[in-house]
Amino acid sequence: MSLQTIENTEELEEHIIALIAIEPRFAPVYEQVGVPSLRHNAGGFEQLMRAMVGQQLSVAAAASIWKKLVAAGLTTPQAIAEAQDETLRAQGLSRQKMRYVRSLVAHNIDFATLTTMPNEAAIKTLTAVTGIGRWTLDG
């Protein structure tokens, strides 16, 4: 089994109806809320780095740090690899977050391949990175 992405609201509605067939207690929520909007992200290094940066921080703090990293051009593996710790710290990264982000760079993950891997293989690949646990992948 590989990861599946729901591409449109029609697919999302089909999955919601299937879920309600399994667990009817979701029906009143669906009736009240309807089909939620889809939230797609591009995935890849930048999206995973952003999740790592935001872990255990308020939304506002995470957004502020991310904005600084983007402005400084520090959201690619090469930029992180070349950056001094002082530069990353100046953007708001703690020593622990620097360790996590540098571990992500060091693992050189092929993100395109992840989408075709069985779930457990993809999880094993990602959780090998320091700072990534199942909670990161579920978030």
Long-range contacts (C-beta under 8 A, 24 or more apart in sequence): 1-118, 1-119, 2-115, 2-116, 2-117, 2-118, 2-119, 2-122, 3-114, 3-115, 3-117, 3-119, 3-122, 5-40, 5-115, 6-38, 8-38, 9-35, 9-37, 9-38, 12-36, 12-38, 43-111, 43-114, 43-115, 44-111, 45-76, 45-77, 45-104, 45-109, 45-111, 46-75, 46-76, 48-104, 48-111, 48-126, 48-132, 48-136, 49-75, 49-80, 49-101, 49-104, 50-75, 51-136, 51-139, 52-97, 52-100, 52-101, 52-104, 52-131, 52-132, 52-136, 53-93, 53-97, 53-101, 55-131, 55-136, 55-139, 61-92, 64-92, 65-91, 65-92, 65-93, 68-92, 69-93, 77-104, 77-105, 77-108, 80-104, 80-105, 81-105, 96-131, 97-131, 99-130, 99-131, 100-129, 100-130, 100-131, 100-132, 101-131, 103-129, 103-130, 103-131, 104-129, 104-131, 104-132
